[in-house]
């Protein structure tokens, strides 16, 4: 009984996008500690290598890709299983954020938000579901509390995350026959590089409406992702799960 671990990811292989920083990096390290082998995908090969070292795993597969440009999504999966092992799960943490008021919003900005936060997520899920790349498993998309509680200047960002949340309801139903579950998590304010960058741009956190439990750490979100990847969540699919500090 002492060895019982209900959220063990031992023997599982997880593809993590956005793994070069923030929630994606934290999720890679967290899942590794639970026994998973991780495939790291992100824009910076240098930062992916840094994440690989932090996982403590040898021979992590790292894949450099920028979802804002023309990406060969199929090649990402071919590289991910180049060691002969199919995937058991995926965390989609690639994304863009930022505050753009309506008066300054452009078609190009909306296209960028939707391409990275929504359309690339859908394409990654579609390809993951192919039998040659995965053995079923669980997909977790990193959404945002802004999808249901938006603020000024978040029109494009919030819409892209809300689209992501709605899409998993449909995908979940279609992917059940393949043994694949898919959910999103909706973090509130998280202490990541994005928050620090907002502070540099003049956002004063002490003037924001902070949640009762305070600002989350990236590990808090990583823990929820690990739960959704594990068998503990086997009856959960098609859901958006808030992790917002009780806001």
N, C-alpha and C positions, 0 to 999 in steps of 0.2 A: 504493500500500500504506500510505502514511502516514496516510491517512484512515480506515483500517479500525477500526471500533469495534463489536465483537460484541454489546454490550448497548445500542446506540443505541435510544432511544425516539422519535427524530425523526419527526414526522408522526403521532404517536399521541395519543389523548385518553384521559386516565385520571381516573376518579372516585375520590376519596379521602374516606372518612368518618373522623370523629375528627381532622380536619385542623386544628383550632384549637390543638392542643398536642401535645407528646410525640412518639411514633413517627409519628403521622399527619402532623404538621407537618413532621417531618424527611423523611418519604417524599415529601411534596409538593415540597419544595425539591430533593431529590435527583433525582426524576424530571424536574423542570423543567430541571435542569442537563444531563440526558441528552437533552434535546430535546422532552420531552412537553409537551402542553398539559394543564393540570390543572383539574378541577372540584372545588371545595372544599366539603365538607359538615361541619357541626358545630353545636354548641349556641349558641355565641356569634358573632354576626355581626361584632362588633368584633374578636374574635381571628382570625376568618377573614380579615378585611381585612388584618390584620397579616401573616398567612401569605402572602396574595396578594402583598403588597409584597416579602416575603422571597424569593419565587420569581423575581422579576425579570421576570415575565410581565405584559403589559398585558391588561386586560379579562378577568381570571379570573372565571369564574362562581362565585359563592359562594351556598350554600344553608344557611339556618339551620333546624335540625331537632333535636328532642330525642326519641331513640328510646325513652325511658322513658314517654312519653305516647302518646296516640293519634296516630300519624304517618301522613300520606298518602304512602306510599312511591312510589306511581305518579307523584305530582306531583314528587317529587325527580328522577325520570328525565326527565319532561317538561321540567323546568327545565334539566337537564343538557344536553339536546340542543336547547335553544331557539335556539342559533346555527346550527342546520341540520346539525351534524356528529354522527354517532353515536359511541358509545364503543368504545374498543379494549381497555379493561382497567379493573379496579376493585381498590382496596385497602380492605378493611373493617377499620378501626382503632378504630371506636367501641367502647367497653367500659367496664365498671366493675370495680373490684377492692376489696379490703379484707379484713380478718381478722375473722371472726365465729365464736366458738366454738359448738359444738353446743348448749350450754345456752341460748344467746342467739339461736339461729337461728329465723327465723319464715318462714311461708309467703310473706308479703309480700316479704321479702328474697330468698328463692329465686326468686320470680316476677320480681323486678327483674333479678337476675343472668341468668336464662334469657332474659328478653325482650331484653335488650341484647346479651349475649354470644353468644346462640345463635339465637333465633327471628327477630330482626331481620336477622341475617346471612343466614339461609335465605331470607327474603322478598326481600332485596336481590338475592341471586343469582337467584331465580326471575324477578324482573322484568328484571334485566339480560339474561337469556337470550332475551328477546323480540326478534325481528328488528328491530322498529321502534326499539329503543334501542341495540343493539350490533351490531358487525360480527364477532362471534366474539371471540377474544382470550383474555385470562388474568385470573382472579380470584385474589386473595391475601387470606386471612383471617389476622388477627393473633390467634393462640391464646396459649398459655403453656406453659412447662415444667412448671407446676403440674398440667397435664392428665395427666402421667405420673409426676410426682414431687411429690406434694402434701405440704404441711406442716399443722401444727395450725391450726385455724381457717379452713382453705381449702375446706371441704367443698362449699359452694354454688358458689364461684368455680371450683374445679377441675372439678366436674361439668359446669358450663356450657361450659368450654373443651374438655373431653373429648368432649362432645356435638358440638361444632363440628368437631373433628378427625374423628370418625366419619362425620359427615354428608358431608364432602367426598369420601369414598370412593364413596358412592352417587351424589352429584351429578356427580362426574367421569365416571362411566360413562354417565349420562343426557345429559350435555352434549357428549360427544365428537362426535355427529352434527352439532351446531351449530358446531363448530370452537372450542369454549370449553374451556379447561383451568382447573382449580380446585385450589388447594393451601392449606395453612396453614403458618405459621411459628410456632415455639414459642420465644419469647425467654425467657431466664432473667432475672437481675437486670439492669435497664437504668436508666441514669442519667437519669430523667425526673422530671417534677413529682410523679408518684405516689410515687417513692422518697423524694423530699425531704419530701413530706407525711408519709410513714411515720416519717421521722427526727424530725419535729416531734412526732409522737405517742409518741416514746420508743424507737423501734426503733434499736438501735445496730448499724450495718453491720459494724463490726469484730468483733462477736460472732456474726455469721452465718457459715454455712459458705460462704465465697466460692468461686467457680469458679477453677480454676488460671489462666485467662487474665484474671481480674479482672472488674470490672463493665463491661458493654457500654455503648456510647453509642448514642443513637437512630439515628445515621447507619449503624451496623453493621447494624441491622435493616433500615433503608431500602435498603441496598445489596443485601441478599438479596431484598427485595421487587422491586427493579428487575431483578434477574437473572430472577426468576420471571415478570415481565411481558415479558421480552425473548424473542427467538427462540432464544437460547442454551439455554433450558429447554424447548424445544418437545416433548421426549419425557418431560416430567415432569408428571403429573397425578394427583390423588387421594392426595397424600402430605402427611404432617406432617413438617416439617423443623426439627430443633432448632437453635437458635443460643444456646447457653447457656454459652459460655466453657469447654467441656470438663468441665462438672460431672459 
